[in-house]
Amino acid sequence: MSAPVSLQAPGPAEPAGAASYARRFADRYDTWFGRKGLTNDTVGLLARLAGSGTALELGVGTGRIALPLARRGVRVEGVDASPEMAARLAARPGGEHIPVTIGDFTRLPSDGRTVDVVFLAGGTFFELPTQEDQSRCFRHAAALIGDDGAFVLDAIVPEVLIGAEWSRGHVVPETGDDLVVLYRRFDSAAQRYHSHYAITPADGSGNVHIHVAFRYAGAGELDLMARAAGLELRERYGSWGGAPFRDGCPYHVSVYRPAR
């Protein structure tokens, strides 16, 4: 069993691509984006991979995944750019037992100890704004999982979503009484997409617009980044629930392990 990893955040605690919505809406983030069914599937897969070991979530936020994963017996740590999100996590039941490092998860060094699983969920990986940032994340994950661990992330399949009708504008489900509409705009020349959330709170507190920018990469490019970091693809699913990854899947969940 791996020992918990000890991390220190170098330099400023605001990584490239840190989103202002994390600071402004930490108290309402889970209401808008905490889809229960998806959360349960995500926790189930990660719990299977981690067993009774340790997991490190990059972009832990308010603990949507970390808290139920910890309740499954996994020792969970987190990294996040937002002190507001971390404070929200710490205030939730069980949150005091999840250590969070405030910092840039593309630059965190390992002290030689390892965790069993390093993971990102909810498209967080693509918030890293450049290929080098994304490649650096792979390298650090490879160092943190040692010889036997797993690096897990979810990612859109751009070939499916670019131009797809449903990606242009749809209501986000499971957001309580608030109305959340998502619109994505793709820039294939720059290999980027922008998600715009138009939110109408039920309490009449005023409409909200959240804009999040992403630098996307196809599955093949992600696999190349992994190989450059000494990792290889071991499992790929069409959902966190473990559905087969087939033609037409809008996103995938990929599990990388140290190359044999």
C-alpha positions as CSV (number, residue, x, y, z in Angstrom):
1,M,0.0,0.0,0.0
2,S,1.4,3.4,-0.9
3,A,2.0,6.1,1.7
4,P,0.3,9.5,1.3
5,V,2.3,11.8,-0.9
6,S,3.4,15.1,0.6
7,L,3.2,18.0,-1.7
8,Q,4.4,21.6,-1.6
9,A,3.2,24.3,-3.9
10,P,6.1,26.3,-5.4
11,G,5.7,29.9,-6.2
12,P,2.3,31.6,-6.5
13,A,-0.8,29.6,-5.8
14,E,-2.6,30.7,-9.0
15,P,-1.9,28.3,-11.8
16,A,-2.2,29.1,-15.5
17,G,-5.8,28.7,-16.5
18,A,-7.3,29.1,-13.0
19,A,-10.9,30.0,-13.5
20,S,-12.5,33.0,-11.8
21,Y,-15.7,31.1,-11.4
22,A,-14.0,29.0,-8.7
23,R,-13.5,32.1,-6.6
24,R,-16.8,33.8,-7.3
25,F,-19.3,30.9,-7.1
26,A,-17.7,28.3,-4.8
27,D,-20.8,28.3,-2.6
28,R,-23.1,27.5,-5.5
29,Y,-20.8,25.3,-7.6
30,D,-22.2,22.0,-6.5
31,T,-25.8,23.1,-7.0
32,W,-25.1,23.9,-10.7
33,F,-22.7,21.1,-11.6
34,G,-23.0,18.3,-9.1
35,R,-24.8,15.7,-11.2
36,K,-25.5,12.9,-8.8
37,G,-25.6,10.0,-11.3
38,L,-22.3,11.0,-12.9
39,T,-20.7,11.5,-9.4
40,N,-21.7,8.0,-8.3
41,D,-20.3,6.5,-11.5
42,T,-17.0,8.5,-11.1
43,V,-16.6,7.4,-7.5
44,G,-17.3,3.8,-8.3
45,L,-14.6,3.6,-10.9
46,L,-12.0,5.4,-8.9
47,A,-12.8,3.3,-5.8
48,R,-12.2,0.1,-7.8
49,L,-8.8,1.4,-9.0
50,A,-7.7,2.8,-5.6
51,G,-8.9,-0.1,-3.5
52,S,-8.1,0.7,0.1
53,G,-5.2,2.9,-0.9
54,T,-4.6,6.5,-1.6
55,A,-5.9,8.9,-4.3
56,L,-4.9,12.5,-5.2
57,E,-7.4,14.6,-7.1
58,L,-6.1,17.4,-9.2
59,G,-8.7,20.2,-9.2
60,V,-10.5,18.8,-6.1
61,G,-12.8,21.8,-5.9
62,T,-15.5,21.6,-3.2
63,G,-15.1,17.8,-2.9
64,R,-17.8,16.5,-5.2
65,I,-15.7,13.4,-5.9
66,A,-13.3,13.5,-3.0
67,L,-15.8,13.3,-0.2
68,P,-17.8,10.3,-1.4
69,L,-14.6,8.6,-2.5
70,A,-13.2,9.0,1.1
71,R,-16.4,7.5,2.4
72,R,-15.6,4.4,0.3
73,G,-12.4,3.9,2.4
74,V,-9.9,5.6,0.1
75,R,-7.5,8.1,1.6
76,V,-8.0,11.2,-0.5
77,E,-5.8,14.3,-0.9
78,G,-6.4,17.2,-3.2
79,V,-4.8,20.1,-5.2
80,D,-6.7,23.2,-6.2
81,A,-6.0,26.7,-7.4
82,S,-8.9,28.2,-5.4
83,P,-8.7,28.9,-1.7
84,E,-12.4,29.5,-1.8
85,M,-13.1,26.1,-3.1
86,A,-10.8,24.5,-0.6
87,A,-12.5,26.4,2.2
88,R,-15.9,25.1,1.0
89,L,-14.6,21.5,1.0
90,A,-13.1,21.9,4.5
91,A,-16.5,23.1,5.8
92,R,-18.4,20.1,4.6
93,P,-18.8,16.9,6.7
94,G,-15.6,14.9,6.4
95,G,-13.8,17.7,4.6
96,E,-11.5,18.3,7.5
97,H,-9.9,14.9,6.8
98,I,-9.0,15.7,3.2
99,P,-5.7,17.7,3.0
100,V,-5.7,20.2,0.1
101,T,-2.6,21.9,-1.4
102,I,-3.3,25.3,-2.9
103,G,-1.2,25.5,-6.1
104,D,-0.5,24.6,-9.7
105,F,-0.9,20.9,-10.2
106,T,1.3,21.0,-13.3
107,R,4.3,22.0,-11.2
108,L,4.0,20.1,-7.9
109,P,7.1,18.0,-7.0
110,S,7.1,14.6,-5.5
111,D,9.2,13.8,-2.4
112,G,9.6,10.2,-3.5
113,R,6.5,8.7,-2.0
114,T,3.6,7.7,-4.1
115,V,-0.2,7.5,-4.3
116,D,-2.2,4.7,-5.9
117,V,-4.4,6.9,-8.1
118,V,-4.0,10.4,-9.5
119,F,-7.1,11.7,-11.2
120,L,-8.9,14.6,-12.8
121,A,-12.7,14.7,-13.5
122,G,-15.2,17.0,-15.1
123,G,-12.9,18.0,-18.0
124,T,-10.5,19.7,-15.7
125,F,-7.4,18.4,-17.6
126,F,-8.3,20.5,-20.6
127,E,-8.4,23.7,-18.5
128,L,-4.6,23.5,-18.7
129,P,-4.0,26.1,-21.5
130,T,-1.1,24.7,-23.5
131,Q,0.3,21.3,-24.7
132,E,3.3,21.8,-22.5
133,D,1.2,22.3,-19.4
134,Q,-0.7,19.2,-20.2
135,S,2.4,17.2,-20.9
136,R,3.9,18.4,-17.6
137,C,0.8,17.2,-15.8
138,F,1.4,13.7,-17.3
139,R,5.0,13.8,-16.2
140,H,4.1,14.8,-12.6
141,A,1.4,12.2,-12.4
142,A,3.8,9.5,-13.6
143,A,6.2,10.5,-10.8
144,L,3.4,10.5,-8.2
145,I,2.0,7.1,-9.0
146,G,5.3,5.2,-8.9
147,D,5.5,1.8,-10.6
148,D,2.1,0.4,-9.8
149,G,-0.4,3.3,-9.7
150,A,-2.9,4.8,-12.2
151,F,-3.4,8.2,-13.7
152,V,-7.1,8.7,-14.7
153,L,-8.8,11.5,-16.6
154,D,-11.9,12.2,-18.6
155,A,-11.8,14.1,-21.9
156,I,-14.2,15.1,-24.7
157,V,-13.9,13.5,-28.1
158,P,-13.5,16.6,-30.3
159,E,-14.2,14.7,-33.5
160,V,-17.7,13.9,-32.2
161,L,-18.6,17.2,-30.5
162,I,-17.4,19.7,-33.0
163,G,-20.4,20.7,-34.9
164,A,-22.8,18.5,-32.9
165,E,-26.2,20.0,-32.4
166,W,-26.4,19.2,-28.7
167,S,-23.0,20.8,-28.0
168,R,-24.2,24.2,-29.2
169,G,-26.8,24.7,-26.5
170,H,-28.6,22.5,-24.0
171,V,-30.0,22.5,-20.5
172,V,-27.7,21.0,-17.9
173,P,-29.6,18.4,-15.9
174,E,-29.7,18.0,-12.1
175,T,-29.2,21.6,-11.2
176,G,-32.0,21.9,-8.6
177,D,-34.4,24.7,-9.3
178,D,-31.9,26.9,-11.1
179,L,-31.9,26.9,-14.9
180,V,-28.4,26.2,-16.4
181,V,-27.9,26.3,-20.1
182,L,-24.5,25.3,-21.6
183,Y,-23.3,26.5,-25.0
184,R,-19.9,25.4,-26.4
185,R,-17.9,27.3,-29.1
186,F,-15.1,25.4,-30.8
187,D,-12.1,27.0,-32.5
188,S,-10.5,24.0,-34.3
189,A,-7.7,26.1,-35.8
190,A,-6.5,26.9,-32.2
191,Q,-7.5,23.5,-30.8
192,R,-9.7,25.2,-28.2
193,Y,-13.2,25.4,-27.1
194,H,-15.1,27.7,-24.8
195,S,-18.0,26.7,-22.5
196,H,-20.5,29.4,-21.7
197,Y,-23.0,28.7,-18.9
198,A,-26.1,31.0,-18.7
199,I,-27.6,30.5,-15.3
200,T,-30.9,31.8,-14.1
201,P,-31.2,31.3,-10.3
202,A,-34.6,30.4,-9.0
203,D,-34.2,32.8,-6.1
204,G,-34.2,35.8,-8.4
205,S,-30.7,36.8,-7.4
206,G,-29.8,37.8,-11.0
207,N,-28.6,36.0,-14.1
208,V,-25.0,34.6,-14.1
209,H,-22.7,34.0,-17.0
210,I,-19.7,31.7,-16.5
211,H,-17.1,31.3,-19.3
212,V,-14.5,28.6,-19.1
213,A,-11.7,28.1,-21.8
214,F,-10.2,24.8,-22.6
215,R,-7.3,23.5,-24.8
216,Y,-8.5,20.1,-26.1
217,A,-6.6,17.2,-27.4
218,G,-7.7,14.1,-29.2
219,A,-7.3,10.6,-27.7
220,G,-4.2,9.9,-29.9
221,E,-2.5,13.1,-28.7
222,L,-3.2,12.2,-25.1
223,D,-1.8,8.8,-25.6
224,L,1.4,10.3,-27.0
225,M,1.8,12.6,-24.0
226,A,1.4,9.6,-21.8
227,R,4.1,7.6,-23.6
228,A,6.4,10.6,-23.4
229,A,5.9,10.5,-19.7
230,G,6.6,6.8,-19.4
231,L,2.9,5.8,-19.2
232,E,0.6,3.7,-21.4
233,L,-3.1,3.3,-21.9
234,R,-4.5,0.3,-20.1
235,E,-8.3,1.0,-20.0
236,R,-10.5,3.4,-21.9
237,Y,-14.3,3.7,-21.4
238,G,-17.1,5.6,-23.0
239,S,-18.3,6.8,-19.6
240,W,-17.4,6.8,-15.9
241,G,-19.9,4.0,-15.5
242,G,-17.6,1.7,-17.6
243,A,-19.6,1.7,-20.8
244,P,-17.5,0.5,-23.8
245,F,-15.7,3.3,-25.7
246,R,-17.2,3.2,-29.2
247,D,-17.6,5.3,-32.3
248,G,-19.8,8.3,-31.4
249,C,-19.0,8.5,-27.7
250,P,-18.8,12.2,-26.8
251,Y,-16.2,11.7,-24.1
252,H,-13.9,9.0,-22.8
253,V,-12.4,8.0,-19.4
254,S,-8.8,6.8,-19.8
255,V,-6.7,4.9,-17.3
256,Y,-2.9,5.2,-17.8
257,R,-0.3,3.1,-15.9
258,P,3.5,3.0,-16.0
259,A,4.7,1.4,-19.3
260,R,5.7,-2.3,-19.0
